[in-house]
């Protein structure tokens, strides 16, 4: 039996195949010649736009590296410990300033600042150009230095209004808050009065002082009743209820620090409460 081959092509088919092969070879040659003759990639750094961008970035880095700490003018009476460290003050020098301020006193010039803190002349020379002590119209430190200061716990509203920056409303507010506390125990309590800002404080302490207050009769936290506790400054009704509930379970509190176990109190809040409560 005769078999038919499937690979037989006619003359026209063979011519077509040959033409297709020739086209493929020619196309491959064109492509390869294009790849071989392609110019090398240009260096991006030679681009003038890229050069300008790189120069600008380098200039920003240079400015950042050469940046020098340049603070704004500030009142050293309210200086933070961080700012003191930036100028080169030691922790002991900063603590002396804070202790001086805790007495309700203010430094009024660079010389007094150095006497209080004990900073070296080199540190003072760096700091003093930025000192900004409050000055009030028509008044100066020299004019008020000879004033006999009155005890703030005995001051009346009429005497407070003589301080620049304190009007009748603020004066009455200060007296009312003082009466609510049973007298200011520490100078910082005055800062809790709404409307008393940094400038008012600075001027007020030039006319008033806070002598050692009479000892406040502290309540025993383990025996005081709910209503008694709720009347204590800085103790809310909610905290008073928690204290009574805690005592009913644990019988007593061994220290005032235990308050932080069941109520969210900051160190400052706890320090305030310690002025009015005790543990027997």
Secondary structure, 3 states (H helix, E strand, C coil): CCCCCCCCCCHHHHHHHHHHHHHHHHHHHHHHHHHHHCCCCCCHHHCHHHHHHHHHHHHHHHHHHCCCCCCCCECHHHCCHHHHHHHCCCHHHHHHHHHHHHCCCCCCCHHHHHHHHCCCHHHHHHHHHHECCCCCCCCCHHHHCCCCCEEHHHCCHHHHCCCCCCCHHHHHHHHHHHHHHCCCCCHHHHHHCCCCCHHHHHHHCCCEECCCCCCCCCEECCCCCHHHHHCCCCCCHHHHHHHHHHHHHHCCCCCHHHHHHCCCCCHHHHHHHCCCEECC
